[in-house]
Amino acid sequence: MKKEPKIPDVVEAMGVRSINLREFYDASGDLIPLPYPIRPTL
């Protein structure tokens, strides 16, 4: 059975830097900090 490559494996093989979703939002500046715990507005 042939194993499909995973994104982190391909990124590493190509020498490209990868980031997780949190790092992406931090870098884009679009993440709005909210107090914890988040409470639904009614």
Chimera marker file (.cmm) of the C-alpha trace (Angstrom):
<marker_set name="trace">
<marker id="1" x="0.000" y="0.000" z="0.000" r="1" g="1" b="0" radius="0.5"/>
<marker id="2" x="1.422" y="3.357" z="-1.049" r="1" g="1" b="0" radius="0.5"/>
<marker id="3" x="1.462" y="6.038" z="1.640" r="1" g="1" b="0" radius="0.5"/>
<marker id="4" x="0.356" y="9.509" z="0.516" r="1" g="1" b="0" radius="0.5"/>
<marker id="5" x="2.781" y="12.322" z="1.458" r="1" g="1" b="0" radius="0.5"/>
<marker id="6" x="1.696" y="14.698" z="4.185" r="1" g="1" b="0" radius="0.5"/>
<marker id="7" x="2.070" y="18.471" z="3.835" r="1" g="1" b="0" radius="0.5"/>
<marker id="8" x="4.822" y="18.785" z="6.497" r="1" g="1" b="0" radius="0.5"/>
<marker id="9" x="6.860" y="16.121" z="4.674" r="1" g="1" b="0" radius="0.5"/>
<marker id="10" x="6.542" y="17.897" z="1.323" r="1" g="1" b="0" radius="0.5"/>
<marker id="11" x="7.366" y="21.293" z="2.872" r="1" g="1" b="0" radius="0.5"/>
<marker id="12" x="10.489" y="19.882" z="4.496" r="1" g="1" b="0" radius="0.5"/>
<marker id="13" x="11.589" y="18.178" z="1.276" r="1" g="1" b="0" radius="0.5"/>
<marker id="14" x="11.198" y="21.445" z="-0.657" r="1" g="1" b="0" radius="0.5"/>
<marker id="15" x="12.982" y="23.539" z="1.982" r="1" g="1" b="0" radius="0.5"/>
<marker id="16" x="9.996" y="25.826" z="2.535" r="1" g="1" b="0" radius="0.5"/>
<marker id="17" x="9.103" y="27.272" z="5.941" r="1" g="1" b="0" radius="0.5"/>
<marker id="18" x="5.708" y="26.224" z="7.246" r="1" g="1" b="0" radius="0.5"/>
<marker id="19" x="3.563" y="27.917" z="9.892" r="1" g="1" b="0" radius="0.5"/>
<marker id="20" x="0.541" y="26.801" z="11.836" r="1" g="1" b="0" radius="0.5"/>
<marker id="21" x="-2.829" y="28.552" z="11.820" r="1" g="1" b="0" radius="0.5"/>
<marker id="22" x="-2.071" y="30.593" z="14.956" r="1" g="1" b="0" radius="0.5"/>
<marker id="23" x="1.201" y="31.846" z="13.480" r="1" g="1" b="0" radius="0.5"/>
<marker id="24" x="-0.631" y="32.770" z="10.279" r="1" g="1" b="0" radius="0.5"/>
<marker id="25" x="-3.191" y="34.898" z="12.117" r="1" g="1" b="0" radius="0.5"/>
<marker id="26" x="-0.492" y="36.518" z="14.262" r="1" g="1" b="0" radius="0.5"/>
<marker id="27" x="1.514" y="37.421" z="11.143" r="1" g="1" b="0" radius="0.5"/>
<marker id="28" x="-1.511" y="38.787" z="9.275" r="1" g="1" b="0" radius="0.5"/>
<marker id="29" x="-2.608" y="41.013" z="12.160" r="1" g="1" b="0" radius="0.5"/>
<marker id="30" x="-6.258" y="40.050" z="11.612" r="1" g="1" b="0" radius="0.5"/>
<marker id="31" x="-6.648" y="38.171" z="14.895" r="1" g="1" b="0" radius="0.5"/>
<marker id="32" x="-8.726" y="40.127" z="17.400" r="1" g="1" b="0" radius="0.5"/>
<marker id="33" x="-7.774" y="39.296" z="21.011" r="1" g="1" b="0" radius="0.5"/>
<marker id="34" x="-10.805" y="38.411" z="23.100" r="1" g="1" b="0" radius="0.5"/>
<marker id="35" x="-11.015" y="37.879" z="26.856" r="1" g="1" b="0" radius="0.5"/>
<marker id="36" x="-11.062" y="34.266" z="28.029" r="1" g="1" b="0" radius="0.5"/>
<marker id="37" x="-13.413" y="32.540" z="28.415" r="1" g="1" b="0" radius="0.5"/>
<marker id="38" x="-15.327" y="33.684" z="25.373" r="1" g="1" b="0" radius="0.5"/>
<marker id="39" x="-18.973" y="34.127" z="26.246" r="1" g="1" b="0" radius="0.5"/>
<marker id="40" x="-21.705" y="34.074" z="23.638" r="1" g="1" b="0" radius="0.5"/>
<marker id="41" x="-23.631" y="37.297" z="23.170" r="1" g="1" b="0" radius="0.5"/>
<marker id="42" x="-27.370" y="36.957" z="23.553" r="1" g="1" b="0" radius="0.5"/>
<link id1="1" id2="2" r="1" g="1" b="0" radius="0.2"/>
<link id1="2" id2="3" r="1" g="1" b="0" radius="0.2"/>
<link id1="3" id2="4" r="1" g="1" b="0" radius="0.2"/>
<link id1="4" id2="5" r="1" g="1" b="0" radius="0.2"/>
<link id1="5" id2="6" r="1" g="1" b="0" radius="0.2"/>
<link id1="6" id2="7" r="1" g="1" b="0" radius="0.2"/>
<link id1="7" id2="8" r="1" g="1" b="0" radius="0.2"/>
<link id1="8" id2="9" r="1" g="1" b="0" radius="0.2"/>
<link id1="9" id2="10" r="1" g="1" b="0" radius="0.2"/>
<link id1="10" id2="11" r="1" g="1" b="0" radius="0.2"/>
<link id1="11" id2="12" r="1" g="1" b="0" radius="0.2"/>
<link id1="12" id2="13" r="1" g="1" b="0" radius="0.2"/>
<link id1="13" id2="14" r="1" g="1" b="0" radius="0.2"/>
<link id1="14" id2="15" r="1" g="1" b="0" radius="0.2"/>
<link id1="15" id2="16" r="1" g="1" b="0" radius="0.2"/>
<link id1="16" id2="17" r="1" g="1" b="0" radius="0.2"/>
<link id1="17" id2="18" r="1" g="1" b="0" radius="0.2"/>
<link id1="18" id2="19" r="1" g="1" b="0" radius="0.2"/>
<link id1="19" id2="20" r="1" g="1" b="0" radius="0.2"/>
<link id1="20" id2="21" r="1" g="1" b="0" radius="0.2"/>
<link id1="21" id2="22" r="1" g="1" b="0" radius="0.2"/>
<link id1="22" id2="23" r="1" g="1" b="0" radius="0.2"/>
<link id1="23" id2="24" r="1" g="1" b="0" radius="0.2"/>
<link id1="24" id2="25" r="1" g="1" b="0" radius="0.2"/>
<link id1="25" id2="26" r="1" g="1" b="0" radius="0.2"/>
<link id1="26" id2="27" r="1" g="1" b="0" radius="0.2"/>
<link id1="27" id2="28" r="1" g="1" b="0" radius="0.2"/>
<link id1="28" id2="29" r="1" g="1" b="0" radius="0.2"/>
<link id1="29" id2="30" r="1" g="1" b="0" radius="0.2"/>
<link id1="30" id2="31" r="1" g="1" b="0" radius="0.2"/>
<link id1="31" id2="32" r="1" g="1" b="0" radius="0.2"/>
<link id1="32" id2="33" r="1" g="1" b="0" radius="0.2"/>
<link id1="33" id2="34" r="1" g="1" b="0" radius="0.2"/>
<link id1="34" id2="35" r="1" g="1" b="0" radius="0.2"/>
<link id1="35" id2="36" r="1" g="1" b="0" radius="0.2"/>
<link id1="36" id2="37" r="1" g="1" b="0" radius="0.2"/>
<link id1="37" id2="38" r="1" g="1" b="0" radius="0.2"/>
<link id1="38" id2="39" r="1" g="1" b="0" radius="0.2"/>
<link id1="39" id2="40" r="1" g="1" b="0" radius="0.2"/>
<link id1="40" id2="41" r="1" g="1" b="0" radius="0.2"/>
<link id1="41" id2="42" r="1" g="1" b="0" radius="0.2"/>
</marker_set>
